[in-house]
Amino acid sequence: MRLNQRWFVWIILTICLLSIPVGVLTQNLGQASGTPKESSSEGSFLTKYKDRIQVIKLSGMIIEKADAGLLSSSTGSASSTLKDLRKAAKNDKVKAVLLRINSPGGTVPTSQEIYEAVKELRKKGKPVVVSMGDMAASGGYYVACAADKIYANPGTLTGSIGVIMNLMNFKTLADKIGVEPDVVKSGLYKDIASPYHRMTKDERQILTDLIMDSYDQFTQAVSEGRKLPIEEVKRIADGRVYSGRQALKLKLVDELGTYSDALNNLQKTCREKYNLKSDLAVEDAGSDNFLSSLLESNSLVPVQGKPDLTELVPVDLTPALTKQPLWLYR
């Protein structure tokens, strides 16, 4: 069985390697025949060797999880996005980044890591423009605030500035069916938010303080990124979502426009910044194309110990806290 897998990998590698000169030849023939050269050679193999704009996607729940397998798609996941942003910061050929966000939010720490990675790009002098898709709410909006400019469609759902922790309590049910928890703990609050006992006043205050501290971090990030007074941010940061058009009036986004509008604006910025006469090439292939996965993947088996929770957790709820770690969702 292992022999067959090895033969399969070698066959695929051979096909991929043979396709490279074919693609290069096709491109050269097209140029020789007078075909106009486009500024955005999206997904082209040679684009990786040019000065370019890189499109990076952030999709779905913003939550740390195991890397995808060899044949699985990982483009847009939080881990993939973070990796791509860090690579772009180190790559001198990447002159700017268009970050396409379509996310309802996610955990506080992972949202903050991506936020900091975007800021690091800007520190390196690389412009970053965000293009919002269907939704860029909560943690998705948190990340967007780190960019130089934010574009939203008129109907994009955004905002939802706030932090939530949803808990469940099974004590009444447990009492009815005769289940009695037996807990051994090292400290008074080690089983805080347990579903098997009523939350005490002190426990509720501890969790409220935790939520409000994260909320303060969120609103501060919005205030700094959007250059708005913190009082104005907190006035509109009550957890509600806004349409793109409403967000523009509230100064949460800079422009209403599509992906193409955002890209055109970024091209204009790059022409002015780098004194260019033509547009930069655009890399919009994603980080999970088959050849990249084949060359970069270090295992055919997903990492153990980090289950994918995105299929188990509703987008607007945190999981009930039993023996799980404390998850906070923006």
Secondary structure as GFF3:
##gff-version 3
##sequence-region A 1 330
A	DSSP	alpha_helix	2	32	.	.	.	ID=ss1
A	DSSP	three_ten_helix	45	49	.	.	.	ID=ss2
A	DSSP	beta_strand	52	59	.	.	.	ID=ss3
A	DSSP	alpha_helix	78	90	.	.	.	ID=ss4
A	DSSP	beta_strand	94	103	.	.	.	ID=ss5
A	DSSP	alpha_helix	108	123	.	.	.	ID=ss6
A	DSSP	beta_strand	128	137	.	.	.	ID=ss7
A	DSSP	alpha_helix	139	144	.	.	.	ID=ss8
A	DSSP	beta_strand	149	152	.	.	.	ID=ss9
A	DSSP	beta_strand	157	159	.	.	.	ID=ss10
A	DSSP	alpha_helix	171	177	.	.	.	ID=ss11
A	DSSP	alpha_helix	201	226	.	.	.	ID=ss12
A	DSSP	alpha_helix	230	236	.	.	.	ID=ss13
A	DSSP	beta_strand	241	242	.	.	.	ID=ss14
A	DSSP	alpha_helix	244	249	.	.	.	ID=ss15
A	DSSP	beta_strand	255	256	.	.	.	ID=ss16
A	DSSP	alpha_helix	259	274	.	.	.	ID=ss17
A	DSSP	beta_strand	281	283	.	.	.	ID=ss18
A	DSSP	alpha_helix	290	296	.	.	.	ID=ss19
###
